[in-house]
Amino acid sequence: MTVAQPSTPASYFHLLRRHTLQEEHNPLIVFTPKQLLRLKAAVSQPEELTRGAFRPVINDPEAEQNTAAVERVLLASGRISYDMLAERKKAEPDKISTAILRVEQLYPLPSEEIKAELAKYPNLQEIRWVQDEPANQGPWPFMALNLTEHLGGKPFYRVSRPAMSAPSVGSHNVHLTELATLMKQAFS
């Protein structure tokens, strides 16, 4: 089985293409929030659709320009990565010290790809998993159990809403307030 949460049209296209071209068709579960359909930042160029392949982990091209300056890596999946990119522009306008890696495939865990991306940052101090969902929902419980052992002893923290029985707060204004708090926690 494959569980994925693509964040770009090209990633979604290549995921479906890879699944179709596999000899053995295993179940494919894809989480695609409707917000990405309206989000202007969630676009792909035609070249991204015609070339390349599905990447389980998408690197941060801005942070790769000066890997020695990066001390923190934020891992995320789906739409929240766009919120994090916007917040980083405000929080770190001059020098990028936080890299944002998008984990497009949640299961099977792309641990080797994640380790390869983390290895690019020689001064890495900590890794955080950022999610919009409450702590007891979303990818965090799986990541905490399965990814921690592959991080080479680096501190691994969660940034999310507190554990809740409901997947959302039920109020758009409360949601925006909680999202702003999440972004501050991710970059502090």
Secondary structure, 3 states (H helix, E strand, C coil): CEEECCCCHHHHHHHHHHHHHCCCCCCEEECCCCHHHHCCCCCCCHHHHHCCCCCCEECCCCHHHHHHHCCEEEEECCCHHHHHHHHHHHHCCCCCCEEEEEECEEECCCHHHHHHHHCCCCCCCEEEEEEEEECCCCCHHHHHHHCHHHCCCCCEEEEEECCCCCCCCCCHHHHHHHHHHHHHHHHC
